[in-house]
Structure formats: structure tokens, C-alpha cells
Amino acid sequence: MISYLKGSLEYIGDGTVIVETMGIGYKILVSPSTLSHLPPVGKDVKIFTYMNVKEDGVTLFGFSNMEELEVFNKLITVSGVGPKGALSILGSMSVNALIVAIVSDDVTALSKAQGIGKKTAQRLVIELRDKFQSDDLVKTIENSFDDNIKFDTNNCKSEAIEALLVLGYSKSEAVKAIGSIIDNSMDTQMILKTALKKINR
């Protein structure tokens, strides 16, 4: 199995790149996030890969970092989600937003990916929710902000507000949605789920 390729970036296309290593050009399907992190053509690049072997050929899927590859590997364990479907999901939202959507049961956000219907989105939540533990959620959100921004892991509402900001909502939207929740016994995941329903009404 090819874990990664390191070589000269020879071509950048629409969702495809070619990397030359030892005189061989490898065509790799990549996510939009990976495309945005690539150096100019002609420069050296390292791309982490997943090799999909089928009867009709071998396809390489590439990612700029291990985090995205690990999430991709989790996505393809879900029934009905193949490598191209997983790449489509990663193309519709960031890794951070994807994790938040899964743990907060946001089927609507997951369904926005091309080729991913409501039933598949529901399976994503059911089958992956436990794989993305709350600690992973906190770590993901923490890493999305500058080091000088304090993140209070003991405050569920604070965590939920930060998560909504990661998803692209404005601070005013996040504060308004979270502020209207009066049940202080709810954990971060429940607060997120409730807030997202309020915002998307």
C-alpha cells in the first residue's frame, strides 16, 4: 500500500494532481482542502494517500495532512459511503465542521455534500458519533483558533459557541442561539444540536 508520495508536483487540475516520483507520474484525486494547500507546479510536495484497489483499476486519493486522511478512513467505513463519496463530504466542509456536524447530529449539514442523501447522512451520525469522542471535538475546536484565545473546556455553552463559529456562523448568531437555551444540565453535544435547530429554522 502507498502511504504517501513525495516528489515534484507536475500538474494541478480540477480535483486531480500528478506527482512525479523517481520518473513515474502518479495521478491522485484530492480534496479541495488539499488543493488549497499545494505549492506551485514544479515544487516538491508530500501527499498522504489512500489506495483504492478495484477490478477495473487502482485509484489514489490524496490529502495534505494525516488528520484529513484519518477522517477520510473513518468515513469510508460507513455503509454506502465509498472513497469518492467521502472525498465529496470533505469537499463540502472542513474537517472541523464535519466532526462538529457528526457529534451534534446535524444531518442537514451532512446532506449538503454531493451524492450524500438524508439516509446516508443519518448513517454517518449513527456509525461515527462514538468514534469522534467529546475530547476529540474539544481538541478540534481548540486547534481552529489562535493560541492566545482561551478555551474553557468546563463551560459547555462556551464550547458550543466556539463550535458554531467553526461551522461559519457569526458570533451574534451563535450567542443568540446558545443564550436562548436555559437547560443548564445539557452537555456540549446537546447544546450544539439544539442551537443548530434554532438557527436553521
Contact map, one row per residue, 1 for C-alpha under 8 A:
111000000000000000000000000000000000000000000000001000000000000000000000000000000000000000000000000000000000000000000000000000000000000000000000000000000000000000000000000000000000000000000000000000000
111110000000000000000000000000000000000000000000111000000000000000000000000000000000000000000000000000000000000000000000000000000000000000000000000000000000000000000000000000000000000000000000000000000
111110000000000000000000000000000000000000000001110000000000000000000000000000000000000000000000000000000000000000000000000000000000000000000000000000000000000000000000000000000000000000000000000000000
011111000000000000000000000000000000000000000111100000000000000000000000000000000000000000000000000000000000000000000000000000000000000000000000000000000000000000000000000000000000000000000000000000000
011111100000000000101000000000000000000000000111100000000000000000000000000000000000000000000000000000000000000000000000000000000000000000000000000000000000000000000000000000000000000000000000000000000
000111110000000000101000000000000000000000011110000000000000000000000000000000000000000000000000000000000000000000000000000000000000000000000000000000000000000000000000000000000000000000000000000000000
000011111000000000111100000000000000000000011100000000000000000000000000000000000000000000000000000000000000000000000000000000000000000000000000000000000000000000000000000000000000000000000000000000000
000001111100000000111000000000000000000011111000000000000000000000000000000000000000000000000000000000000000000000000000000000000000000000000000000000000000000000000000000000000000000000000000000000000
000000111111000011110000000000000000001111111000000000000000000000000000000000000000000000000000000000000000000000000000000000000000000000000000000000000000000000000000000000000000000000000000000000000
000000011111000011110000100000000000000011000000000000000000000000000000000000000000000000000000000000000000000000000000000000000000000000000000000000000000000000000000000000000000000000000000000000000
000000001111100011100000000000000000000010000000000000000000000000000000000000000000000000000000000000000000000000000000000000000000000000000000000000000000000000000000000000000000000000000000000000000
000000001111111111000000000000000010000010000000000000000000000000000000000000000000000000000000000000000000000000000000000000000000000000000000000000000000000000000000000000000000000000000000000000000
000000000011111110000000000000000000000000000000000000000000000000000000000000000000000000000000000000000000000000000000000000000000000000000000000000000000000000000000000000000000000000000000000000000
000000000001111100000000000000000000000000000000000000000000000000000000000000000000000000000000000000000000000000000000000000000000000000000000000000000000000000000000000000000000000000000000000000000
000000000001111110000000000011110010000000000000000000000000000000000000000000000000000000000000000000000000000000000000000000000000000000000000000000000000000000000000000000000000000000000000000000000
000000000001111111000000001111000000000000000000000000000000000000000000000000000000000000000000000000000000000000000000000000000000000000000000000000000000000000000000000000000000000000000000000000000
000000001111101111100000001111000000000000000000000000000000000000000000000000000000000000000000000000000000000000000000000000000000000000000000000000000000000000000000000000000000000000000000000000000
000000001111000111110000111100000000000000000000000000000000000000000000000000000000000000000000000000000000000000000000000000000000000000000000000000000000000000000000000000000000000000000000000000000
000011111110000011111000111100000000000000001000000000000000000000000000000000000000000000000000000000000000000000000000000000000000000000000000000000000000000000000000000000000000000000000000000000000
000000111100000001111111110000000000000000000000000000000000000000000000000000000000000000000000000000000000000000000000000000000000000000000000000000000000000000000000000000000000000000000000000000000
000011110000000000111111110000000000000000000000000000000000000000000000000000000000000000000000000000000000000000000000000000000000000000000000000000000000000000000000000000000000000000000000000000000
000000100000000000011111000000000000000000000000000000000000000000000000000000000000000000000000000000000000000000000000000000000000000000000000000000000000000000000000000000000000000000000000000000000
000000000000000000011111100000000000000000000000000000000000000000000000000000000000000000000000000000000000000000000000000000000000000000000000000000000000000000000000000000000000000000000000000000000
000000000000000000011111110000000000000000000000000000000000000000000000000000000000000000000000000000000000000000000000000000000000000000000000000000000000000000000000000000000000000000000000000000000
000000000100000001111011111000000000000000000000000000000000000000000000000000000000000000000000000000000000000000000000000000000000000000000000000000000000000000000000000000000000000000000000000000000
000000000000000001111001111100000000000000000000000000000000000000000000000000000000000000000000000000000000000000000000000000000000000000000000000000000000000000000000000000000000000000000000000000000
000000000000000111100000111110000000000000000000000000000001000000000000000000000000000000000000000000000000000000000000000000000000000000000000000000000000000000000000000000000000000000000000000000000
000000000000000111100000011111000000000000000000000000000011110000000000000000000000000000000000000000000000000000000000000000000000000000000000000000000000000000000000000000000000000000000000000000000
000000000000001110000000001111100000000000000000000000000011110000000000000000000000000000000000000000000000000000000000000000000000000000000000000000000000000000000000000000000000000000000000000000000
000000000000001110000000000111110110000000000000000000000000111000000000000000000000001000000000000000000000000000000000000000000000000000000000000000000000000000000000000000000000000000000000000000000
000000000000001000000000000011111110000000000000000000000000011000000000000000000000001101100000000000000000000000000000000000000000000000000000000000000000000000000000000000000000000000000000000000000
000000000000001000000000000001111111000000000000000000000000000000000000000000000000000001100000000000000000000000000000000000000000000000000000000000000000000000000000000000000000000000000000000000000
000000000000000000000000000000111111100000000000000000000000000100000000000000000000000001100100000000000000000000000000000000000000000000000000000000000000000000000000000000000000000000000000000000000
000000000000000000000000000001111111110000000000000000000000011100000000000000000000000000000000000000000000000000000000000000000000000000000000000000000000000000000000000000000000000000000000000000000
000000000001001000000000000001111111110000000000000000000000000000000000000000000000000000000000000000000000000000000000000000000000000000000000000000000000000000000000000000000000000000000000000000000
000000000000000000000000000000011111110000000000000000000000000000000000000000000000000000000000000000000000000000000000000000000000000000000000000000000000000000000000000000000000000000000000000000000
000000000000000000000000000000001111111000000000000000000000000100000000000000000000000000000000000000000000000000000000000000000000000000000000000000000000000000000000000000000000000000000000000000000
000000000000000000000000000000000111111100001000000000000000000100000000000000000000000000000000000000000000000000000000000000000000000000000000000000000000000000000000000000000000000000000000000000000
000000001000000000000000000000000000111110111000000000000000000000000000000000000000000000000000000000000000000000000000000000000000000000000000000000000000000000000000000000000000000000000000000000000
000000001000000000000000000000000000011111100000000000000000000000000000000000000000000000000000000000000000000000000000000000000000000000000000000000000000000000000000000000000000000000000000000000000
000000011111000000000000000000000000001111100000000000000000000000000000000000000000000000000000000000000000000000000000000000000000000000000000000000000000000000000000000000000000000000000000000000000
000000011100000000000000000000000000000111110000000000000000000000000000000000000000000000000000000000000000000000000000000000000000000000000000000000000000000000000000000000000000000000000000000000000
000000011000000000000000000000000000001111111000000000000000000000000000000000000000000000000000000000000000000000000000000000000000000000000000000000000000000000000000000000000000000000000000000000000
000001111000000000000000000000000000001001111100000000000000000000000000000000000000000000000000000000000000000000000000000000000000000000000000000000000000000000000000000000000000000000000000000000000
000001111000000000100000000000000000011000111110000000000000000000000000000000000000000000000000000000000000000000000000000000000000000000000000000000000000000000000000000000000000000000000000000000000
000111100000000000000000000000000000000000011111000000000000000100000000000000000000000000000000000000000000000000000000000000000000000000000000000000000000000000000000000000000000000000000000000000000
000111000000000000000000000000000000000000001111100000000000011110000000000000000000000000000000000000000000000000000000000000000000000000000000000000000000000000000000000000000000000000000000000000000
001110000000000000000000000000000000000000000111110000000000011111001000000000000000000000000000000000000000000000000000000000000000000000000000000000000000000000000000000000000000000000000000000000000
011110000000000000000000000000000000000000000011111000000001111000001000000000000000000000000000000000000000000000000000000000000000000000000000000000000000000000000000000000000000000000000000000000000
011000000000000000000000000000000000000000000001111100000001110000001000000000000000000000000000000000000000000000000000000000000000000000000000000000000000000000000000000000000000000000000000000000000
110000000000000000000000000000000000000000000000111110000111100000000000000000000000000000000000000000000000000000000000000000000000000000000000000000000000000000000000000000000000000000000000000000000
000000000000000000000000000000000000000000000000011111000111100000000000000000000010000000000000000000000000000000000000000000000000000000000000000000000000000000000000000000000000000000000000000000000
000000000000000000000000000000000000000000000000001111101110000000000000000000000000000000000000000000000000000000000000000000000000000000000000000000000000000000000000000000000000000000000000000000000
000000000000000000000000000000000000000000000000000111111100000000000000000000000000000000000000000000000000000000000000000000000000000000000000000000000000000000000000000000000000000000000000000000000
000000000000000000000000000000000000000000000000000011111000000000000000000000000000000000000000000000000000000000000000000000000000000000000000000000000000000000000000000000000000000000000000000000000
000000000000000000000000000000000000000000000000000001111100000000000000000000000000000000000000000000000000000000000000000000000000000000000000000000000000000000000000000000000000000000000000000000000
000000000000000000000000000000000000000000000000000011111110000000000000000000000000000000000000000000000000000000000000000000000000000000000000000000000000000000000000000000000000000000000000000000000
000000000000000000000000000000000000000000000000001111011111000000000000000000000000000000000000000000000000000000000000000000000000000000000000000000000000000000000000000000000000000000000000000000000
000000000000000000000000000110000000000000000000001110001111100000000000000000000000000000000000000000000000000000000000000000000000000000000000000000000000000000000000000000000000000000000000000000000
000000000000000000000000001110000000000000000000111100000111110000000000000000000000000000000000000000000000000000000000000000000000000000000000000000000000000000000000000000000000000000000000000000000
000000000000000000000000000111000000000000000000111100000011111000000000000000000010000000000000000000000000000000000000000000000000000000000000000000000000000000000000000000000000000000000000000000000
000000000000000000000000000111100100000000000011110000000001111100001000000000000000000000000000000000000000000000000000000000000000000000000000000000000000000000000000000000000000000000000000000000000
000000000000000000000000000001100100000000000011100000000000111111011000000000000000000000000000000000000000000000000000000000000000000000000000000000000000000000000000000000000000000000000000000000000
000000000000000000000000000000001100110000000111000000000000011111010000000000000000000000000000000000000000000000000000000000000000000000000000000000000000000000000000000000000000000000000000000000000
000000000000000000000000000000000000000000000011000000000000001111111000000000000000000000000000000000000000000000000000000000000000000000000000000000000000000000000000000000000000000000000000000000000
000000000000000000000000000000000000000000000001000000000000001111111100000000000000000000000000000000000000000000000000000000000000000000000000000000000000000000000000000000000000000000000000000000000
000000000000000000000000000000000000000000000000000000000000000011111110000000000000000000000000000000000000000000000000000000000000000000000000000000000000000000000000000000000000000000000000000000000
000000000000000000000000000000000000000000000000000000000000001111111111000000000000000000000010000000000000000000000000000000000000000000000000000000000000000000000000000000000000000000000000000000000
000000000000000000000000000000000000000000000001110000000000011011111111100000000000000000000000000000000000000000000000000000000000000000000000000000000000000000000000000000000000000000000000000000000
000000000000000000000000000000000000000000000000000000000000000001111111110000000000000000000000000000000000000000000000000000000000000000000000000000000000000000000000000000000000000000000000000000000
000000000000000000000000000000000000000000000000000000000000000000111111111000000000000000000010000000000000000000000000000000000000000000000000000000000000000000000000000000000000000000000000000000000
000000000000000000000000000000000000000000000000000000000000000000011111111100000010011001000000000000000000000000000000000000000000000000000000000000000000000000000000000000000000000000000000000000000
000000000000000000000000000000000000000000000000000000000000000000001111111110000000000000000000000000000000000000000000000000000000000000000000000000000000000000000000000000000000000000000000000000000
000000000000000000000000000000000000000000000000000000000000000000000111111111000000000000000000000000000000000000000000000000010000000000000000000000000000000000000000000000000000000000000000000000000
000000000000000000000000000000000000000000000000000000000000000000000011111111001000010000000000000000000000000000000000000100010000000000000000000000000000000000000000000000000000000000000000000000000
000000000000000000000000000000000000000000000000000000000000000000000001111111101110010000000000000000000000000000000000000000000000000000000000000000000000000000000000000000000000000000000000000000000
000000000000000000000000000000000000000000000000000000000000000000000000111111101000000000000000000000000000000000000000000000000000000000000000000000000000000000000000000000000000000000000000000000000
000000000000000000000000000000000000000000000000000000000000000000000000011111111000000000000000000000000000000000000000001100110000000000000000000000000000000000000000000000000000000000000000000000000
000000000000000000000000000000000000000000000000000000000000000000000000000111111000000000000000000000000000000000000001001000000000000000000000000000000000000000000000000000000000000000000000000000000
000000000000000000000000000000000000000000000000000000000000000000000000000001111100000000000000000000000000000000000001000000000000000000000000000000000000000000000000000000000000000000000000000000000
000000000000000000000000000000000000000000000000000000000000000000000000001111111111110000000000000000000000000000000001000000000000000000000000000000000000000000000000000000000000000000000000000000000
000000000000000000000000000000000000000000000000000000000000000000000000000100011111110000000000000000000000000000000000000000000000000000000000000000000000000000000000000000000000000000000000000000000
000000000000000000000000000000000000000000000000000100000000100000000001000100001111111000000000000000000000000000000000000000000000000000000000000000000000000000000000000000000000000000000000000000000
000000000000000000000000000000000000000000000000000000000000000000000000000000001111111100000000000000000000000000000000000000000000000000000000000000000000000000000000000000000000000000000000000000000
000000000000000000000000000000000000000000000000000000000000000000000000000000001111111110000000000000000000000001110000000000000000000000000000000000000000000000000000000000000000000000000000000000000
000000000000000000000000000000000000000000000000000000000000000000000001001100001111111111000000000000000000000000000000000000000000000000000000000000000000000000000000000000000000000000000000000000000
000000000000000000000000000001100000000000000000000000000000000000000001000000000011111111100000000000000000000000000000000000000000000000000000000000000000000000000000000000000000000000000000000000000
000000000000000000000000000000100000000000000000000000000000000000000000000000000001111111110000000000000000000011100000000000000000000000000000000000000000000000000000000000000000000000000000000000000
000000000000000000000000000000000000000000000000000000000000000000000000000000000000111111111000000000000000010011010000000000000000000000000000000000000000000000000000000000000000000000000000000000000
000000000000000000000000000000111000000000000000000000000000000000000001000000000000011111111110010000000000000000000000000000000000000000000000000000000000000000000000000000000000000000000000000000000
000000000000000000000000000000111000000000000000000000000000000000000000000000000000001111111100000000000000000010000000000000000000000000000000000000000000000000000000000000000000000000000000000000000
000000000000000000000000000000000000000000000000000000000000000000000000000000000000000111111100000000000000000111000000000000000000000000000000000000000000000000000000000000000000000000000000000000000
000000000000000000000000000000000000000000000000000000000000000000000000000000000000000011111110110000000000000000000000000000000000000000000000000000000000000000000000000000000000000000000000000000000
000000000000000000000000000000001000000000000000000000000000000000000000000000000000000001111111110000000000000000000000000000000000000000000000000000000000000000000000000000000000000000000000000000000
000000000000000000000000000000000000000000000000000000000000000000010010000000000000000001001111111000000000000000000000000000000000000000000000000000000000000000000000000000000000000000000000000000000
000000000000000000000000000000000000000000000000000000000000000000000000000000000000000000000111111100000000000000000000000000000000000000011001000000000000000000000110000000000000000000000000000000000
000000000000000000000000000000000000000000000000000000000000000000000000000000000000000000001111111110000000000000000000000000000000000000000000000000000000000000000110000000000000000000000000000000000
000000000000000000000000000000000000000000000000000000000000000000000000000000000000000001001111111111000000010000000000000000000000000000000000000000000000000000000000000000000000000000000000000000000
000000000000000000000000000000000000000000000000000000000000000000000000000000000000000000000011111111100000000000000000000000000001000010000000000000000000000000000000000000000000000000000000000000000
000000000000000000000000000000000000000000000000000000000000000000000000000000000000000000000001111111110000000000000000000000000000000010000000000000000000000000100010000000000000000000000000000000000
000000000000000000000000000000000000000000000000000000000000000000000000000000000000000000000000111111111110110000000000000000000000000000000000000000000000000000000000000000000000000000000000000000000
000000000000000000000000000000000000000000000000000000000000000000000000000000000000000000000000011111111110010000000000000110011000000000000000000000000000000000000000000000000000000000000000000000000
000000000000000000000000000000000000000000000000000000000000000000000000000000000000000000000000001111111100000000000000000010001001110010000000000000000000000000000000000000000000000000001000000000000
000000000000000000000000000000000000000000000000000000000000000000000000000000000000000000000000000111111100000000000000000000000000000000000000000000000000000000000000000000000000000000001101100000000
000000000000000000000000000000000000000000000000000000000000000000000000000000000000000000000000000011111110000000000000010010000000000000000000000000000000000000000000000000000000000000000000100000000
000000000000000000000000000000000000000000000000000000000000000000000000000000000000000000000000000011111111110000000000000000000000000000000000000000000000000000000000000000000000000000000000100100000
000000000000000000000000000000000000000000000000000000000000000000000000000000000000000000000000000011001111111000000100110010000000000000000000000000000000000000000000000000000000000000000000000000000
000000000000000000000000000000000000000000000000000000000000000000000000000000000000000000000000000000000111111100000100100000000000000000000000000000000000000000000000000000000000000000000000000000000
000000000000000000000000000000000000000000000000000000000000000000000000000000000000000000000000000010000111111100000000000000000000000000000000000000000000000000000000000000000000000000000000000000000
000000000000000000000000000000000000000000000000000000000000000000000000000000000000000010000000010011000111111110010000100000000000000000000000000000000000000000000000000000000000000000000000000000000
000000000000000000000000000000000000000000000000000000000000000000000000000000000000000000000000000000000011111111011101100000000000000000000000000000000000000000000000000000000000000000000000000000000
000000000000000000000000000000000000000000000000000000000000000000000000000000000000000000010000000000000001111111010000000000000000000000000000000000000000000000000000000000000000000000000000000000000
000000000000000000000000000000000000000000000000000000000000000000000000000000000000000110110000000000000000011111110000000000000000000000000000000000000000000000000000000000000000000000000000000000000
000000000000000000000000000000000000000000000000000000000000000000000000000000000000100110010000000000000000001111110000000000000000000000000000000000000000000000000000000000000000000000000000000000000
000000000000000000000000000000000000000000000000000000000000000000000000000000000000100100000000000000000000000011111000000000000000000000000000000000000000000000000000000000000000000000000000000000000
000000000000000000000000000000000000000000000000000000000000000000000000000000000000100010000000000000000000011111111101100000000000000000000000000000000000000000000000000000000000000000000000000000000
000000000000000000000000000000000000000000000000000000000000000000000000000000000000000000000000000000000000001000111111100000000000000000000000000000000000000000000000000000000000000000000000000000000
000000000000000000000000000000000000000000000000000000000000000000000000000000000000000000000000000000000011001000011111110000000000000000000000000000000000000000000000000000000000000000000000000000000
000000000000000000000000000000000000000000000000000000000000000000000000000000000000000000000000000000000000000000001111111000000000000000000000000000000000000000000000000000000000000000000000000000000
000000000000000000000000000000000000000000000000000000000000000000000000000000111000000000000000000000000000001000011111111100000000000000000000000000000000000000000000000000000000000000000000000000000
000000000000000000000000000000000000000000000000000000000000000000000000000000000000000000000000000000000011011000011111111110000000000000000000000000000000000000000000000000000000000000000000000000000
000000000000000000000000000000000000000000000000000000000000000000000000000000000000000000000000000000001010000000000111111111000000000000000000000000000000000000000000000000000000000000000000000000000
000000000000000000000000000000000000000000000000000000000000000000000000000001100000000000000000000000000000000000000011111111100000000000000000000000000000000000000000000000000000000000000000000000000
000000000000000000000000000000000000000000000000000000000000000000000000001001000000000000000000000001000000000000000001111111111000000000000000000000000000000000000000000000000000000000000000000000000
000000000000000000000000000000000000000000000000000000000000000000000000000000000000000000000000000001101010000000000000111111111000000000000000000000000000000000000000000000000000000000000000000000000
000000000000000000000000000000000000000000000000000000000000000000000000000000000000000000000000000000000000000000000000011111111000000000000000000000000000000000000000000000000000000000000000000000000
000000000000000000000000000000000000000000000000000000000000000000000000000001000000000000000000000000000000000000000000001111111110000000000000000000000000000000000000000000000000000000000000000000000
000000000000000000000000000000000000000000000000000000000000000000000000011001000000000000000000000001000000000000000000000111111111000000000000000000000000000000000000000000000000000000000000000000000
000000000000000000000000000000000000000000000000000000000000000000000000000000000000000000000000000001100000000000000000000111111111100000000000000000000000000000000000000000000000000000000000000000000
000000000000000000000000000000000000000000000000000000000000000000000000000000000000000000000000000000000000000000000000000000111111100000000000000000000000000000000000000000000000000000000000000000000
000000000000000000000000000000000000000000000000000000000000000000000000000000000000000000000000000000000000000000000000000000111111100000000000000000000000000000000000000000000000000000000000000000000
000000000000000000000000000000000000000000000000000000000000000000000000000000000000000000000000001000100000000000000000000000011111111110000000000000000000000000000000000000000000000000000000000000000
000000000000000000000000000000000000000000000000000000000000000000000000000000000000000000000000000000100000000000000000000000001111111110000000000000000000000000000000000000000000000000000000000000000
000000000000000000000000000000000000000000000000000000000000000000000000000000000000000000000000000000100000000000000000000000000001111111000000000000000000000000000000000000000000000000001000000000000
000000000000000000000000000000000000000000000000000000000000000000000000000000000000000000000000000000000000000000000000000000000001111111100000000000000000000000000000000000000000000000000000000000000
000000000000000000000000000000000000000000000000000000000000000000000000000000000000000000000000000000000000000000000000000000000001111111110000000000000000000000000000000000000000000000000000000000000
000000000000000000000000000000000000000000000000000000000000000000000000000000000000000000000000001100100000000000000000000000000001111111111000000000000000000000000000000000000000000000000000000000000
000000000000000000000000000000000000000000000000000000000000000000000000000000000000000000000000000000000000000000000000000000000000011111111100000000001000001000000000000000000000000000000000000000000
000000000000000000000000000000000000000000000000000000000000000000000000000000000000000000000000000000000000000000000000000000000000001111111110000000000000000000000000000000000000000000000000000000000
000000000000000000000000000000000000000000000000000000000000000000000000000000000000000000000001000000000000000000000000000000000000000111111111000000000000000000000000000000000000000000000000000000000
000000000000000000000000000000000000000000000000000000000000000000000000000000000000000000000001000000000000000000000000000000000000000011111111100000000000000001100100000000000000000000000000000000000
000000000000000000000000000000000000000000000000000000000000000000000000000000000000000000000000000000000000000000000000000000000000000001111111100000100000000000000000000000000000000000000000000000000
000000000000000000000000000000000000000000000000000000000000000000000000000000000000000000000000000000000000000000000000000000000000000000111111110000000000000000000000000000000000000000000000000000000
000000000000000000000000000000000000000000000000000000000000000000000000000000000000000000000001000000000000000000000000000000000000000000011111110000000000000000000100000000000000000000000000000000000
000000000000000000000000000000000000000000000000000000000000000000000000000000000000000000000000000000000000000000000000000000000000000000001111111010000000000000000000000000000000000000000000000000000
000000000000000000000000000000000000000000000000000000000000000000000000000000000000000000000000000000000000000000000000000000000000000000000011111110000000000000000000000000000000000000000000000000000
000000000000000000000000000000000000000000000000000000000000000000000000000000000000000000000000000000000000000000000000000000000000000000000000111111000000000000000000000000000000000000000000000000000
000000000000000000000000000000000000000000000000000000000000000000000000000000000000000000000000000000000000000000000000000000000000000000000000011111000000000000000000000000000000000000000000000000000
000000000000000000000000000000000000000000000000000000000000000000000000000000000000000000000000000000000000000000000000000000000000000000000000111111100000000000000000000000000000000000000000000000000
000000000000000000000000000000000000000000000000000000000000000000000000000000000000000000000000000000000000000000000000000000000000000000000000001111110000000000000000000000000000000000000000000000000
000000000000000000000000000000000000000000000000000000000000000000000000000000000000000000000000000000000000000000000000000000000000000000000100000011111000011000000000000000000000000000000000000000000
000000000000000000000000000000000000000000000000000000000000000000000000000000000000000000000000000000000000000000000000000000000000000000000000000001111110011000000000000000000000000000000000000000000
000000000000000000000000000000000000000000000000000000000000000000000000000000000000000000000000000000000000000000000000000000000000000001000000000000111111011000000000000000000000000000000000000000000
000000000000000000000000000000000000000000000000000000000000000000000000000000000000000000000000000000000000000000000000000000000000000000000000000000011111000000000000000000000000000000000000000000000
000000000000000000000000000000000000000000000000000000000000000000000000000000000000000000000000000000000000000000000000000000000000000000000000000000011111111000000000000000000000000000000000000000000
000000000000000000000000000000000000000000000000000000000000000000000000000000000000000000000000000000000000000000000000000000000000000000000000000000001111111100000000000000000000000001110010000000000
000000000000000000000000000000000000000000000000000000000000000000000000000000000000000000000000000000000000000000000000000000000000000000000000000000000011111110000000000000000100000000010010000000000
000000000000000000000000000000000000000000000000000000000000000000000000000000000000000000000000000000000000000000000000000000000000000000000000000000111011111111000000000000000000000000000000000000000
000000000000000000000000000000000000000000000000000000000000000000000000000000000000000000000000000000000000000000000000000000000000000001000000000000111011111111100000000000000000000000010000000000000
000000000000000000000000000000000000000000000000000000000000000000000000000000000000000000000000000000000000000000000000000000000000000000000000000000000001111111110000000000000100000000011011000000000
000000000000000000000000000000000000000000000000000000000000000000000000000000000000000000000000000000000000000000000000000000000000000000000000000000000000111111111000001001100100000000000000000000000
000000000000000000000000000000000000000000000000000000000000000000000000000000000000000000000000000000000000000000000000000000000000000000001000000000000000011111111100000000000000000000000000000000000
000000000000000000000000000000000000000000000000000000000000000000000000000000000000000000000000000100000000000000000000000000000000000000001000000000000000001111111110000000000000000000000001000000000
000000000000000000000000000000000000000000000000000000000000000000000000000000000000000000000000000000000000000000000000000000000000000000000000000000000000000111111111110001000000000000000001000000000
000000000000000000000000000000000000000000000000000000000000000000000000000000000000000000000000000000000000000000000000000000000000000000000000000000000000000011111111111001000000000000000000000000000
000000000000000000000000000000000000000000000000000000000000000000000000000000000000000000000001100000000000000000000000000000000000000000001001000000000000000001111111100000000000000000000000000000000
000000000000000000000000000000000000000000000000000000000000000000000000000000000000000000000001100100000000000000000000000000000000000000000000000000000000000000111111100000000000000000000000000000000
000000000000000000000000000000000000000000000000000000000000000000000000000000000000000000000000000000000000000000000000000000000000000000000000000000000000000000011111110000000000000000000000000000000
000000000000000000000000000000000000000000000000000000000000000000000000000000000000000000000000000000000000000000000000000000000000000000000000000000000000000000011111111011000000000000000000000000000
000000000000000000000000000000000000000000000000000000000000000000000000000000000000000000000000000000000000000000000000000000000000000000000000000000000000000000011001111111000000000000000000000000000
000000000000000000000000000000000000000000000000000000000000000000000000000000000000000000000000000000000000000000000000000000000000000000000000000000000000000010001000111111100000000000000000000000000
000000000000000000000000000000000000000000000000000000000000000000000000000000000000000000000000000000000000000000000000000000000000000000000000000000000000000000000000011111110000000000000000000000000
000000000000000000000000000000000000000000000000000000000000000000000000000000000000000000000000000000000000000000000000000000000000000000000000000000000000000000000000111111111000000000000000000000100
000000000000000000000000000000000000000000000000000000000000000000000000000000000000000000000000000000000000000000000000000000000000000000000000000000000000000010011000111111111100000000000000001000000
000000000000000000000000000000000000000000000000000000000000000000000000000000000000000000000000000000000000000000000000000000000000000000000000000000000000000010000000001111111110000000000000000000000
000000000000000000000000000000000000000000000000000000000000000000000000000000000000000000000000000000000000000000000000000000000000000000000000000000000000000000000000000111111111000000000000000000000
000000000000000000000000000000000000000000000000000000000000000000000000000000000000000000000000000000000000000000000000000000000000000000000000000000000000000000000000000011111111100000000000001101100
000000000000000000000000000000000000000000000000000000000000000000000000000000000000000000000000000000000000000000000000000000000000000000000000000000000000100110000000000001111111100000000010001000000
000000000000000000000000000000000000000000000000000000000000000000000000000000000000000000000000000000000000000000000000000000000000000000000000000000000000000000000000000000111111110000000000000000000
000000000000000000000000000000000000000000000000000000000000000000000000000000000000000000000000000000000000000000000000000000000000000000000000000000000000000000000000000000011111110000000000000000000
000000000000000000000000000000000000000000000000000000000000000000000000000000000000000000000000000000000000000000000000000000000000000000000000000000000000000000000000000000001111111100000010011000000
000000000000000000000000000000000000000000000000000000000000000000000000000000000000000000000000000000000000000000000000000000000000000000000000000000000000000000000000000000000011111100000000000000000
000000000000000000000000000000000000000000000000000000000000000000000000000000000000000000000000000000000000000000000000000000000000000000000000000000000000000000000000000000000000111111000000000000000
000000000000000000000000000000000000000000000000000000000000000000000000000000000000000000000000000000000000000000000000000000000000000000000000000000000000000000000000000000000000111111000000000000000
000000000000000000000000000000000000000000000000000000000000000000000000000000000000000000000000000000000000000000000000000000000000000000000000000000000000000000000000000000000000001111100000000000000
000000000000000000000000000000000000000000000000000000000000000000000000000000000000000000000000000000000000000000000000000000000000000000000000000000000001000000000000000000000000001111111110000000000
000000000000000000000000000000000000000000000000000000000000000000000000000000000000000000000000000000000000000000000000000000000000000000000000000000000001000000000000000000000000000011111110000000000
000000000000000000000000000000000000000000000000000000000000000000000000000000000000000000000000000000000000000000000000000000000000000000000000000000000001101100000000000000000000000001111111000000000
000000000000000000000000000000000000000000000000000000000000000000000000000000000000000000000000000000110000000000000000000000000000010000000000000000000000000100000000000000000000000001111111100000000
000000000000000000000000000000000000000000000000000000000000000000000000000000000000000000000000000000010000000000000000000000000000000000000000000000000000000000000000000000000000000001111111110000000
000000000000000000000000000000000000000000000000000000000000000000000000000000000000000000000000000000000000000000000000000000000000000000000000000000000001100100000000000000000100100001111111111000000
000000000000000000000000000000000000000000000000000000000000000000000000000000000000000000000000000000010000000000000000000000000000000000000000000000000000000100110000000000000000000000011111111100000
000000000000000000000000000000000000000000000000000000000000000000000000000000000000000000000000000000011100000000000000000000000000000000000000000000000000000000000000000000000000000000001111111110000
000000000000000000000000000000000000000000000000000000000000000000000000000000000000000000000000000000000000000000000000000000000000000000000000000000000000000000000000000000000000100000000111111111000
000000000000000000000000000000000000000000000000000000000000000000000000000000000000000000000000000000000000000000000000000000000000000000000000000000000000000000000000000001001100100000000011111111100
000000000000000000000000000000000000000000000000000000000000000000000000000000000000000000000000000000000100000000000000000000000000000000000000000000000000000000000000000000001000000000000001111111110
000000000000000000000000000000000000000000000000000000000000000000000000000000000000000000000000000000000000000000000000000000000000000000000000000000000000000000000000000000000000000000000000111111111
000000000000000000000000000000000000000000000000000000000000000000000000000000000000000000000000000000000000000000000000000000000000000000000000000000000000000000000000000000001000000000000000011111111
000000000000000000000000000000000000000000000000000000000000000000000000000000000000000000000000000000000000000000000000000000000000000000000000000000000000000000000000000010001000000000000000001111111
000000000000000000000000000000000000000000000000000000000000000000000000000000000000000000000000000000000000000000000000000000000000000000000000000000000000000000000000000000000000000000000000000111111
000000000000000000000000000000000000000000000000000000000000000000000000000000000000000000000000000000000000000000000000000000000000000000000000000000000000000000000000000000000000000000000000000011111
